[in-house]
Every structure is written in structure tokens, then in C-alpha cells.
């Protein structure tokens, strides 16, 4: 993923400072997981669990879900 990776516990992008996954991170993730979209969903589900554990989704976990996973639907 290079420089567009998340920083914990803020969950901002270390490359551009935007909320992670930023547009570049999303593009990189799609390219990296292109043949295995299910694996991408599993990875982002684990990331979502970590972000929730860090308290990022409080009090609106559905918004965090959209940010972390909602964008990968075909």
C-alpha cells in the first residue's frame, strides 16, 4: 500500500492526512485485491473491528462501516 496506510488510533492516512481509507488507499486496495474481492472484504472487516476497538465509531458505528467497507460493493 505504500504511504497511504492508516495511523492508529486516529485512523487517518499517513500519506495525505485524510480519513483512511483515502481515495488513493481505496484505489491501491482495489488493485491489490482485484482477483480476490472477498479477501478485501475480510481484511477491511478486521480493520473495521480494530477501528471500533479504538473507539472510532462512537456513537455512529454505521458511518464507520460505510467508510471502511461500504465502498467496496460492486
GROMACS elastic network, one bead per residue, 0.5 to 0.9 nm:
[ bonds ]
;  ai    aj funct       b0    kb
    1     4     6  0.61453   500
    1     5     6  0.64172   500
    1    25     6  0.69143   500
    1    28     6  0.60933   500
    1    29     6  0.71815   500
    1    32     6  0.81306   500
    2     5     6  0.68831   500
    2    15     6  0.85315   500
    2    25     6  0.88319   500
    2    28     6  0.87250   500
    3     6     6  0.89385   500
    3    13     6  0.81185   500
    3    14     6  0.63483   500
    3    16     6  0.84776   500
    3    25     6  0.87326   500
    4    13     6  0.55658   500
    4    14     6  0.57981   500
    4    16     6  0.70677   500
    4    17     6  0.89329   500
    4    20     6  0.81562   500
    4    21     6  0.79656   500
    4    22     6  0.74903   500
    4    24     6  0.67649   500
    4    25     6  0.53604   500
    4    28     6  0.84994   500
    5    11     6  0.89656   500
    5    12     6  0.81879   500
    5    13     6  0.54741   500
    5    14     6  0.57426   500
    5    15     6  0.69940   500
    5    20     6  0.73780   500
    5    21     6  0.76620   500
    5    22     6  0.88533   500
    5    25     6  0.68767   500
    6     9     6  0.88146   500
    6    10     6  0.81798   500
    6    11     6  0.53162   500
    6    12     6  0.54996   500
    6    14     6  0.58834   500
    6    15     6  0.85801   500
    6    19     6  0.83468   500
    6    20     6  0.57499   500
    6    21     6  0.72504   500
    6    25     6  0.89958   500
    7    10     6  0.60387   500
    7    11     6  0.50697   500
    7    12     6  0.55339   500
    7    13     6  0.61421   500
    7    14     6  0.59145   500
    7    20     6  0.83105   500
    8    11     6  0.51436   500
    8    12     6  0.75295   500
    8    51     6  0.81509   500
    8    54     6  0.80166   500
    9    12     6  0.83239   500
    9    51     6  0.75498   500
    9    54     6  0.60621   500
    9    55     6  0.84481   500
    9    56     6  0.79735   500
   10    13     6  0.88169   500
   10    19     6  0.83978   500
   10    51     6  0.87770   500
   10    54     6  0.85106   500
   10    56     6  0.77164   500
   11    14     6  0.88564   500
   11    18     6  0.88579   500
   11    19     6  0.62959   500
   11    20     6  0.56744   500
   11    21     6  0.83329   500
   11    51     6  0.72198   500
   11    56     6  0.78675   500
   12    15     6  0.87919   500
   12    16     6  0.82147   500
   12    17     6  0.54470   500
   12    18     6  0.55152   500
   12    21     6  0.77672   500
   12    22     6  0.82751   500
   13    16     6  0.56298   500
   13    18     6  0.54212   500
   13    19     6  0.59719   500
   13    20     6  0.50037   500
   13    21     6  0.68813   500
   13    22     6  0.66400   500
   13    25     6  0.82296   500
   14    17     6  0.57894   500
   14    18     6  0.82974   500
   14    20     6  0.86653   500
   15    18     6  0.83087   500
   16    19     6  0.88318   500
   16    22     6  0.79780   500
   17    20     6  0.81537   500
   17    22     6  0.85018   500
   18    21     6  0.78860   500
   18    22     6  0.58336   500
   18    23     6  0.87884   500
   19    22     6  0.59037   500
   19    67     6  0.85607   500
   20    23     6  0.84347   500
   20    25     6  0.74060   500
   20    26     6  0.87166   500
   20    67     6  0.79600   500
   20    68     6  0.77758   500
   21    24     6  0.77372   500
   21    25     6  0.53124   500
   21    26     6  0.58400   500
   21    67     6  0.73487   500
   21    68     6  0.67245   500
   22    25     6  0.51655   500
   22    26     6  0.61800   500
   22    27     6  0.86919   500
   23    26     6  0.51331   500
   23    27     6  0.62914   500
   23    28     6  0.86636   500
   24    27     6  0.51002   500
   24    28     6  0.61200   500
   24    29     6  0.85354   500
   25    29     6  0.59898   500
   25    30     6  0.85342   500
   26    29     6  0.50690   500
   26    30     6  0.61362   500
   26    31     6  0.85896   500
   26    71     6  0.85334   500
   26    72     6  0.86508   500
   27    30     6  0.51873   500
   27    31     6  0.62285   500
   27    32     6  0.85849   500
   28    31     6  0.51283   500
   28    32     6  0.60253   500
   28    33     6  0.85369   500
   29    32     6  0.50112   500
   29    33     6  0.59397   500
   29    34     6  0.79910   500
   29    40     6  0.74432   500
   30    33     6  0.53029   500
   30    34     6  0.53741   500
   30    37     6  0.79293   500
   30    40     6  0.78826   500
   30    72     6  0.82554   500
   31    34     6  0.51552   500
   31    35     6  0.86232   500
   32    35     6  0.82276   500
   32    36     6  0.87207   500
   32    40     6  0.87021   500
   33    36     6  0.51285   500
   33    37     6  0.58732   500
   33    38     6  0.85142   500
   33    39     6  0.69822   500
   33    40     6  0.58229   500
   34    37     6  0.61028   500
   34    40     6  0.84862   500
   35    38     6  0.89347   500
   36    39     6  0.53198   500
   36    40     6  0.66422   500
   36    41     6  0.89941   500
   37    41     6  0.63655   500
   37    42     6  0.87374   500
   37    72     6  0.81674   500
   38    41     6  0.50589   500
   38    42     6  0.62682   500
   38    43     6  0.86478   500
   39    42     6  0.50192   500
   39    43     6  0.61126   500
   39    44     6  0.85576   500
   40    43     6  0.50968   500
   40    44     6  0.60955   500
   40    45     6  0.84045   500
   40    72     6  0.83081   500
   41    44     6  0.51695   500
   41    45     6  0.59325   500
   41    46     6  0.86362   500
   41    69     6  0.69289   500
   41    72     6  0.75097   500
   42    45     6  0.50021   500
   42    46     6  0.63676   500
   42    47     6  0.87059   500
   43    46     6  0.52527   500
   43    47     6  0.63384   500
   43    48     6  0.86669   500
   44    48     6  0.59567   500
   44    49     6  0.85186   500
   44    68     6  0.63449   500
   44    69     6  0.61946   500
   45    49     6  0.62590   500
   45    50     6  0.87067   500
   45    65     6  0.87589   500
   45    68     6  0.78034   500
   45    69     6  0.70355   500
   46    49     6  0.50560   500
   46    50     6  0.63291   500
   46    51     6  0.86905   500
   47    50     6  0.50535   500
   47    51     6  0.61838   500
   47    52     6  0.86139   500
   47    68     6  0.76710   500
   48    51     6  0.50365   500
   48    52     6  0.61212   500
   48    53     6  0.84991   500
   48    64     6  0.75265   500
   48    65     6  0.69433   500
   48    68     6  0.61862   500
   48    69     6  0.77605   500
   49    52     6  0.51200   500
   49    53     6  0.61138   500
   49    54     6  0.86358   500
   50    54     6  0.62441   500
   50    55     6  0.87694   500
   50    56     6  0.89629   500
   51    55     6  0.64443   500
   51    56     6  0.54379   500
   51    57     6  0.71585   500
   51    64     6  0.83303   500
   52    56     6  0.53660   500
   52    57     6  0.54621   500
   52    58     6  0.76850   500
   52    61     6  0.75054   500
   52    64     6  0.81724   500
   53    56     6  0.74825   500
   53    57     6  0.86800   500
   54    57     6  0.83979   500
   55    58     6  0.58083   500
   55    59     6  0.87497   500
   56    59     6  0.84686   500
   56    60     6  0.87969   500
   56    61     6  0.80069   500
   56    64     6  0.74414   500
   57    60     6  0.52971   500
   57    62     6  0.75958   500
   57    63     6  0.71758   500
   57    64     6  0.53740   500
   57    65     6  0.82282   500
   58    61     6  0.60601   500
   58    64     6  0.87922   500
   60    63     6  0.56989   500
   60    64     6  0.70072   500
   61    64     6  0.50674   500
   61    65     6  0.62119   500
   61    66     6  0.87741   500
   62    66     6  0.63454   500
   62    67     6  0.86995   500
   63    66     6  0.51387   500
   63    67     6  0.62975   500
   63    68     6  0.87289   500
   64    68     6  0.60760   500
   64    69     6  0.82192   500
   64    70     6  0.88883   500
   65    68     6  0.52469   500
   65    69     6  0.54948   500
   65    70     6  0.61655   500
   66    69     6  0.54998   500
   66    71     6  0.66236   500
   67    70     6  0.61506   500
   67    71     6  0.70085   500
   68    71     6  0.73064   500
   68    72     6  0.86720   500
   69    72     6  0.59512   500
   69    73     6  0.80720   500
   70    73     6  0.64966   500
   71    74     6  0.85365   500
